[in-house]
């Protein structure tokens, strides 16, 4: 599939229609879904209607934006009015939101064509999309392997060419890690840059919506469409949104000396040798492009994982208390009292991983353990943030591997939760500090599986991340390789 700019040019020159582009995407979805299972819901009729509206504007001589007529996919934890939103959970199997999330409304207003809602780990709790209550999504590079998670459906849909760009959400790495596994670009924005109104909450102080794309420029364009202040979200930042795609240059010397810091704690024991080799080579490329390389220590980086698995489950235990069988969602019908109805509904509606995290969080918040666990975790979170602040006094951008390994086989880690949690080792500290992080493909291992490099920016410096990622992308060819199994 062509890029956003290429499709836009084809549309305004009337070389192709939005309906033709949409039908092509829907045909590809129909052909690939028996293998990939990226989508929980394909909205073909609505997509054609949206495409027809774009064509009508073009025929009337009206100007259209870059995203008008572009096929997109939405992770199934963002509310879409009149379209089922399940969060990959049985407890919301029949939930149809009566309102639109802010991000999806912005995209509809921009004329984007939504082809469907994508599969995900239940309530975004997982690193492989295997905790979905409905289906297993396959990695387009190897159908026996996972696409990562929790936004695995969105990453696989872009990697497989079922849509041009997609939306995911990232609580501890759920955009960047699947982007790494699937060989696409994925960005977790600065906390508060993108509205969370209409995003079903997992951990409210960590969740952030962000884009997937096959190229840095497409991802930058997509972010520009969804970023911005929203009075409906109390954590939304009221800041000016730049044109992220405007000044992308293939050279790092255009804005003076760019200082890149390599986080020393992310290399060494536990890192797959193939990943280390590829990321090290990518750092050398950045140096050749004009970056000044520094080795930086973030000593509390390693404490991100245990800190996250106290804070996130604690927030989840509070957020998921609303699913009680009373207001919406699943309700068991054979209970003879209210308490039994609560317990039976949650037992039937929540999966194993969700129950595990609710129990962890409830325990950490309990009267006897709050100070020992939750309060201490929040203090460590502050120390991790301070490490990043110190690092950005010395450098402009930080770099490390996105994930310690390439995509693993389905079922390989489902019986070992701790091993699964380690998949987010490199990404979690970024969420704890509220910083932007971007995955850019930087190589392949001996099995032909993608490897990703993570670029971490200071607050609201997405423009700088895109600049570095674009320069790297244009000097390499990794983004041009496509899954051969499809």
C-alpha positions as CSV (number, residue, x, y, z in Angstrom):
1,X,0.0,0.0,0.0
2,X,1.2,3.5,-0.8
3,X,2.0,6.2,1.8
4,X,-0.5,8.7,3.2
5,X,0.9,11.5,0.9
6,X,0.9,9.2,-2.1
7,X,-2.7,8.2,-1.6
8,X,-3.7,11.8,-0.9
9,X,-2.1,12.8,-4.2
10,X,-3.9,10.0,-6.1
11,X,-7.2,11.1,-4.5
12,X,-7.0,14.9,-5.3
13,X,-5.8,14.1,-8.9
14,X,-8.7,11.7,-9.2
15,X,-6.4,8.9,-10.2
16,X,-8.2,6.8,-7.7
17,X,-11.3,7.2,-5.6
18,X,-11.5,6.7,-1.8
19,X,-14.0,3.9,-2.4
20,X,-11.5,2.1,-4.6
21,X,-8.8,2.4,-1.9
22,X,-11.2,1.3,0.8
23,X,-12.4,-1.7,-1.1
24,X,-8.8,-2.7,-1.7
25,X,-8.1,-2.6,2.0
26,X,-11.3,-4.6,2.8
27,X,-10.4,-7.2,0.2
28,X,-7.0,-7.6,1.8
29,X,-8.6,-7.9,5.2
30,X,-10.9,-10.6,3.9
31,X,-8.0,-12.5,2.4
32,X,-5.6,-12.3,5.4
33,X,-7.9,-12.5,8.4
34,X,-8.2,-16.3,8.3
35,X,-4.4,-16.3,8.9
36,X,-3.8,-13.1,11.0
37,X,-6.9,-12.6,13.1
38,X,-6.0,-8.9,13.6
39,X,-9.6,-7.7,13.8
40,X,-12.4,-8.3,16.2
41,X,-14.8,-6.4,14.1
42,X,-14.6,-5.3,10.4
43,X,-16.8,-2.2,9.7
44,X,-17.1,-2.7,5.9
45,X,-20.4,-0.9,5.4
46,X,-19.5,2.1,7.5
47,X,-16.1,2.3,5.8
48,X,-17.6,2.4,2.3
49,X,-20.0,5.2,3.5
50,X,-17.1,7.2,4.9
51,X,-15.2,6.7,1.6
52,X,-18.2,7.8,-0.5
53,X,-18.4,11.0,1.6
54,X,-14.8,11.8,0.8
55,X,-15.3,11.2,-2.9
56,X,-18.4,13.5,-2.8
57,X,-16.2,16.3,-1.3
58,X,-13.6,15.8,-4.0
59,X,-16.3,15.9,-6.7
60,X,-17.7,19.1,-5.3
61,X,-14.2,20.7,-5.5
62,X,-13.8,20.9,-1.7
63,X,-10.3,20.6,-0.2
64,X,-9.6,17.4,1.8
65,X,-7.0,16.8,4.5
66,X,-4.1,14.3,4.3
67,X,-6.1,11.6,6.2
68,X,-9.3,11.9,4.2
69,X,-10.0,8.5,2.5
70,X,-7.1,6.7,4.3
71,X,-7.9,3.2,5.7
72,X,-7.3,3.1,9.5
73,X,-7.9,0.6,12.3
74,X,-8.7,1.3,15.9
75,X,-7.8,-0.8,19.0
76,X,-10.9,-2.2,20.6
77,X,-10.5,-0.2,23.8
78,X,-11.5,3.1,22.3
79,X,-15.2,3.9,22.3
80,X,-16.9,4.0,18.9
81,X,-20.5,5.2,18.9
82,X,-22.8,2.5,17.7
83,X,-20.0,-0.1,17.2
84,X,-19.2,-2.8,19.7
85,X,-16.2,-2.0,22.0
86,X,-15.1,-5.1,23.9
87,X,-11.6,-4.5,25.2
88,X,-10.9,-8.1,24.3
89,X,-13.1,-9.2,27.3
90,X,-16.2,-11.3,27.7
91,X,-17.5,-8.9,30.3
92,X,-18.0,-6.2,27.6
93,X,-18.9,-8.7,24.8
94,X,-22.2,-6.8,24.0
95,X,-21.2,-3.3,25.0
96,X,-22.1,-0.7,22.3
97,X,-20.9,2.8,23.4
98,X,-23.5,5.6,23.1
99,X,-20.6,8.1,22.4
100,X,-17.4,8.6,20.4
101,X,-14.0,8.8,22.0
102,X,-12.2,12.1,21.3
103,X,-9.5,10.5,19.1
104,X,-11.9,8.6,16.9
105,X,-14.1,11.7,16.6
106,X,-11.0,13.7,15.4
107,X,-10.2,11.0,12.8
108,X,-13.8,10.9,11.6
109,X,-13.8,14.7,11.3
110,X,-10.6,14.4,9.3
111,X,-12.3,12.1,6.8
112,X,-10.3,8.9,7.8
113,X,-12.0,5.6,6.9
114,X,-12.2,3.2,9.8
115,X,-12.1,-0.4,8.5
116,X,-12.5,-2.1,11.9
117,X,-11.6,-2.6,15.6
118,X,-8.5,-4.6,16.3
119,X,-7.8,-7.5,18.7
120,X,-6.0,-6.8,22.0
121,X,-5.0,-8.3,25.3
122,X,-8.0,-8.2,27.6
123,X,-8.2,-4.7,29.1
124,X,-4.8,-4.1,27.6
125,X,-3.2,-6.5,30.2
126,X,-0.6,-8.6,28.4
127,X,2.4,-8.5,26.2
128,X,1.4,-10.9,23.4
129,X,-2.3,-10.4,22.7
130,X,-2.8,-13.9,24.0
131,X,-5.1,-12.9,26.8
132,X,-7.8,-11.8,24.4
133,X,-11.1,-13.6,25.2
134,X,-11.9,-14.0,21.5
135,X,-8.9,-15.0,19.3
136,X,-5.2,-15.3,18.9
137,X,-3.6,-12.8,16.5
138,X,-0.6,-14.0,14.5
139,X,2.6,-12.1,13.7
140,X,2.7,-11.4,9.9
141,X,6.4,-12.3,9.8
142,X,5.8,-15.8,11.3
143,X,2.3,-17.0,11.9
144,X,3.4,-19.2,14.7
145,X,4.6,-16.3,16.7
146,X,2.9,-13.5,18.7
147,X,2.6,-9.9,17.4
148,X,3.3,-8.5,20.9
149,X,0.8,-6.8,23.0
150,X,-1.4,-5.4,24.2
151,X,-2.0,-3.6,20.9
152,X,-1.0,-6.7,18.8
153,X,-4.0,-6.5,16.5
154,X,-3.2,-2.9,15.5
155,X,0.5,-3.7,14.9
156,X,-0.3,-6.8,12.9
157,X,-2.9,-5.0,10.8
158,X,-0.4,-2.4,9.7
159,X,2.4,-4.9,9.2
160,X,0.1,-7.1,7.1
161,X,-1.1,-4.2,4.9
162,X,-4.7,-4.5,6.1
163,X,-4.7,-0.7,6.8
164,X,-2.3,2.1,6.4
165,X,-2.1,3.3,10.0
166,X,-3.8,2.3,13.2
167,X,-4.3,3.4,16.8
168,X,-3.1,1.5,19.9
169,X,-2.7,2.3,23.5
170,X,0.4,2.1,25.6
171,X,0.5,1.6,29.4
172,X,3.9,-0.1,29.8
173,X,5.0,-0.6,26.2
174,X,1.9,-1.8,24.4
175,X,2.5,0.2,21.3
176,X,6.4,0.1,21.1
177,X,6.8,-3.6,21.9
178,X,4.3,-4.9,19.3
179,X,5.7,-2.4,16.8
180,X,9.1,-4.0,17.4
181,X,7.8,-7.5,17.0
182,X,5.9,-6.6,13.8
183,X,8.5,-4.4,12.2
184,X,6.6,-1.2,12.1
185,X,6.9,2.3,13.6
186,X,5.0,2.9,16.8
187,X,4.9,5.9,19.1
188,X,3.9,6.3,22.7
189,X,3.3,10.1,23.0
190,X,4.0,12.3,26.0
191,X,1.4,11.7,28.7
192,X,-1.4,14.1,28.2
193,X,-0.6,15.0,24.6
194,X,-3.5,12.8,23.2
195,X,-6.9,12.8,24.9
196,X,-7.9,9.7,26.8
197,X,-11.6,10.5,26.8
198,X,-13.3,7.4,25.5
199,X,-10.3,5.2,26.1
200,X,-11.4,2.3,28.5
201,X,-9.0,2.8,31.4
202,X,-6.4,0.2,32.6
203,X,-4.0,2.4,34.6
204,X,-5.0,6.0,34.3
205,X,-1.7,7.6,35.2
206,X,0.1,5.5,32.6
207,X,-2.3,5.0,29.7
208,X,-1.7,6.9,26.5
209,X,-3.1,6.5,22.9
210,X,-0.6,6.5,20.1
211,X,-0.1,5.7,16.4
212,X,1.3,2.8,14.3
213,X,2.5,3.3,10.7
214,X,4.8,1.6,8.2
215,X,6.9,4.8,7.9
216,X,8.0,7.5,10.3
217,X,6.3,10.2,8.1
218,X,2.9,8.4,8.2
219,X,3.2,8.0,11.9
220,X,4.0,11.7,12.3
221,X,1.0,12.7,10.2
222,X,-1.3,10.4,12.2
223,X,-0.1,11.8,15.5
224,X,-0.8,15.3,14.3
225,X,-4.4,14.4,13.7
226,X,-5.1,13.0,17.2
227,X,-2.9,15.2,19.4
228,X,-4.3,18.3,21.1
229,X,-6.1,19.7,24.2
230,X,-9.4,18.2,25.2
231,X,-11.5,19.7,28.0
232,X,-13.1,16.3,28.5
233,X,-9.8,14.9,29.8
234,X,-8.5,16.4,33.0
235,X,-5.0,15.2,32.2
236,X,-4.9,16.7,28.7
237,X,-2.1,19.2,28.1
238,X,-3.1,22.6,26.6
239,X,-0.1,23.0,24.3
240,X,0.4,24.0,20.7
241,X,0.7,21.1,18.3
242,X,3.4,21.4,15.7
243,X,3.3,19.9,12.2
244,X,5.3,16.8,13.1
245,X,5.8,15.8,9.4
246,X,6.8,19.2,8.1
247,X,10.5,19.4,8.8
248,X,11.6,15.8,8.5
249,X,15.1,15.7,7.1
250,X,17.4,12.8,6.2
251,X,20.4,14.4,8.0
252,X,20.9,14.9,11.7
253,X,23.2,17.9,11.2
254,X,20.4,20.3,10.1
255,X,19.6,21.4,13.6
256,X,23.0,21.7,15.1
257,X,24.8,18.9,17.0
258,X,22.4,16.2,18.2
259,X,23.5,14.4,21.3
260,X,22.2,10.8,21.6
261,X,22.5,9.0,24.9
262,X,22.9,5.2,25.0
263,X,21.3,3.9,28.2
264,X,24.0,1.5,29.6
265,X,21.6,-0.4,31.8
266,X,19.7,-1.7,28.8
267,X,22.6,-3.7,27.3
268,X,24.3,-6.9,28.6
269,X,22.8,-9.8,30.5
270,X,19.3,-10.8,29.3
271,X,19.5,-9.1,26.0
272,X,19.3,-11.3,22.9
273,X,22.6,-11.1,21.1
274,X,20.9,-10.5,17.7
275,X,19.0,-7.6,19.2
276,X,22.1,-6.1,20.8
277,X,24.0,-6.4,17.5
278,X,21.3,-4.7,15.5
279,X,20.7,-1.9,17.9
280,X,24.5,-1.3,18.3
281,X,24.8,-1.1,14.5
282,X,21.8,1.3,14.4
283,X,23.6,3.6,16.9
284,X,26.7,3.6,14.7
285,X,24.4,4.7,11.8
286,X,23.1,7.6,13.9
287,X,26.7,8.6,14.5
288,X,27.5,8.5,10.8
289,X,24.5,10.7,10.2
290,X,26.0,13.4,12.5
291,X,24.8,12.5,16.0
292,X,27.2,12.8,19.0
293,X,27.0,9.5,20.9
294,X,27.3,9.4,24.7
295,X,26.9,6.5,27.2
296,X,24.4,7.5,29.8
297,X,23.5,5.8,33.1
298,X,19.9,5.7,34.4
299,X,20.6,3.6,37.5
300,X,17.0,3.2,38.5
301,X,15.9,2.0,35.1
302,X,16.0,-1.6,36.2
303,X,13.5,-0.9,39.0
304,X,10.8,0.1,36.4
305,X,9.4,-3.4,36.1
306,X,8.6,-4.0,39.8
307,X,7.5,-0.4,40.2
308,X,5.1,-0.8,37.3
309,X,3.6,-4.1,38.5
310,X,2.6,-2.4,41.8
311,X,1.2,0.9,40.4
312,X,-0.5,-0.4,37.3
313,X,-2.5,-3.3,39.0
314,X,-3.4,-0.9,41.8
315,X,-4.9,1.5,39.4
316,X,-6.5,-1.4,37.5
317,X,-8.2,-2.7,40.6
318,X,-9.9,0.6,41.1
319,X,-10.8,1.2,37.4
320,X,-12.2,-2.3,36.9
321,X,-14.4,-2.1,40.0
322,X,-17.1,-0.5,37.7
323,X,-17.7,-3.9,36.0
324,X,-20.2,-5.3,38.4
325,X,-23.0,-6.5,36.2
326,X,-25.3,-3.6,37.2
327,X,-24.7,-0.7,34.8
328,X,-23.5,-2.4,31.6
329,X,-21.7,-5.4,30.2
330,X,-22.2,-9.0,31.3
331,X,-24.5,-10.0,34.1
332,X,-25.1,-13.5,35.4
333,X,-28.7,-14.4,35.8
334,X,-28.7,-17.2,38.3
335,X,-27.5,-15.3,41.4
336,X,-30.0,-15.0,44.4
337,X,-28.4,-11.9,45.9
338,X,-26.3,-8.9,45.0
339,X,-22.9,-10.0,46.3
340,X,-23.3,-13.4,44.5
341,X,-24.2,-11.5,41.3
342,X,-21.0,-9.4,41.6
343,X,-18.7,-12.3,42.1
344,X,-20.3,-14.6,39.5
345,X,-20.3,-11.8,36.9
346,X,-16.6,-11.0,37.5
347,X,-15.6,-14.7,37.6
348,X,-17.3,-15.4,34.3
349,X,-16.4,-12.1,32.6
350,X,-12.7,-11.6,33.5
351,X,-9.9,-13.7,32.2
352,X,-7.0,-15.2,34.3
353,X,-4.5,-12.3,33.7
354,X,-7.1,-9.6,34.5
355,X,-8.0,-11.4,37.7
356,X,-4.3,-11.8,38.6
357,X,-3.7,-8.0,38.3
358,X,-6.9,-7.0,40.1
359,X,-5.8,-9.3,43.1
360,X,-2.2,-7.8,43.0
361,X,-3.5,-4.3,43.0
362,X,-6.1,-4.8,45.7
363,X,-3.5,-6.4,47.9
364,X,-1.0,-3.5,47.3
365,X,-3.7,-1.0,48.2
366,X,-5.0,-2.8,51.3
367,X,-4.7,-1.0,54.7
368,X,-1.8,-3.1,56.0
369,X,0.3,-2.9,52.8
370,X,-0.3,0.5,51.2
371,X,2.8,2.1,52.6
372,X,5.0,-0.9,52.1
373,X,4.1,-1.4,48.4
374,X,2.1,1.3,46.7
375,X,3.6,4.3,48.4
376,X,7.1,3.0,48.0
377,X,6.5,2.3,44.3
378,X,5.4,5.9,43.8
379,X,8.6,7.1,45.4
380,X,10.7,4.9,43.1
381,X,8.7,6.2,40.2
382,X,9.8,9.7,41.1
383,X,13.5,8.6,41.3
384,X,13.1,7.0,37.8
385,X,11.8,10.3,36.5
386,X,14.7,12.1,38.1
387,X,17.2,9.8,36.3
388,X,15.6,10.8,33.0
389,X,15.7,14.5,33.9
390,X,19.4,14.2,34.7
391,X,20.0,12.3,31.4
392,X,18.3,15.0,29.4
393,X,20.6,17.6,30.9
394,X,23.4,15.9,29.0
395,X,21.7,14.6,25.8
396,X,18.8,15.4,23.5
397,X,17.5,11.8,22.8
398,X,18.0,8.5,24.5
399,X,18.3,5.2,22.7
400,X,18.0,1.5,23.7
401,X,16.5,-1.7,22.4
402,X,12.7,-1.7,22.4
403,X,12.4,-5.3,23.5
404,X,15.0,-7.7,24.9
405,X,14.0,-10.4,22.3
406,X,12.3,-10.8,19.0
407,X,8.8,-12.2,18.8
408,X,8.3,-15.5,20.7
409,X,6.1,-18.4,19.7
410,X,2.4,-18.4,20.8
411,X,2.0,-20.3,24.1
412,X,5.7,-20.1,24.9
413,X,5.3,-17.8,27.9
414,X,1.6,-18.1,28.9
415,X,2.4,-20.4,31.8
416,X,5.2,-18.1,33.1
417,X,3.7,-14.6,33.9
418,X,7.1,-13.2,35.1
419,X,8.8,-14.2,31.8
420,X,6.0,-12.5,29.9
421,X,6.3,-9.3,32.1
422,X,10.0,-9.1,31.2
423,X,9.0,-8.4,27.6
424,X,8.2,-4.8,28.6
425,X,11.5,-4.4,30.6
426,X,12.8,-1.6,28.2
427,X,9.6,0.3,27.7
428,X,8.0,0.6,31.2
429,X,10.3,3.3,32.6
430,X,9.2,5.6,29.8
431,X,5.5,5.4,30.9
432,X,6.4,5.9,34.5
433,X,8.1,9.1,33.6
434,X,5.4,10.2,31.2
435,X,7.9,10.6,28.3
436,X,7.5,10.0,24.6
437,X,9.0,6.8,23.2
438,X,9.2,5.6,19.6
439,X,10.1,2.3,18.0
440,X,11.8,2.3,14.6
441,X,12.7,-1.0,12.8
442,X,16.5,-1.5,12.8
443,X,17.1,-5.1,11.6
444,X,16.2,-8.7,11.6
445,X,17.5,-11.8,13.5
446,X,18.6,-15.0,11.9
447,X,15.0,-16.3,11.8
448,X,13.9,-13.3,9.8
449,X,12.1,-11.6,12.7
450,X,12.1,-7.8,13.1
451,X,14.1,-6.0,15.7
452,X,13.3,-2.5,17.0
453,X,15.3,0.4,18.4
454,X,13.6,2.6,20.9
455,X,14.1,6.4,20.9
456,X,13.1,8.2,24.0
457,X,12.6,12.0,24.1
458,X,12.1,14.7,26.6
459,X,8.6,15.9,27.4
460,X,6.7,17.0,24.3
461,X,9.7,16.4,22.0
462,X,8.0,14.1,19.6
463,X,9.2,16.3,16.8
464,X,12.8,15.5,17.8
465,X,12.1,11.8,17.9
466,X,10.5,11.9,14.4
467,X,13.5,13.8,13.1
468,X,16.0,11.2,14.4
469,X,13.9,8.3,13.4
470,X,13.3,9.7,9.9
471,X,17.0,10.3,9.3
472,X,17.8,6.8,10.4
473,X,14.9,5.3,8.3
474,X,16.0,7.1,5.1
475,X,19.6,5.8,5.5
476,X,18.5,2.2,5.9
477,X,16.1,-0.2,4.1
478,X,14.6,-2.1,6.9
479,X,11.2,-0.4,6.5
480,X,11.0,-1.5,2.9
481,X,11.0,-5.2,3.8
482,X,7.6,-6.8,3.9
483,X,6.4,-10.1,5.5
484,X,7.1,-12.9,2.9
485,X,4.4,-15.2,4.3
486,X,1.7,-13.0,3.1
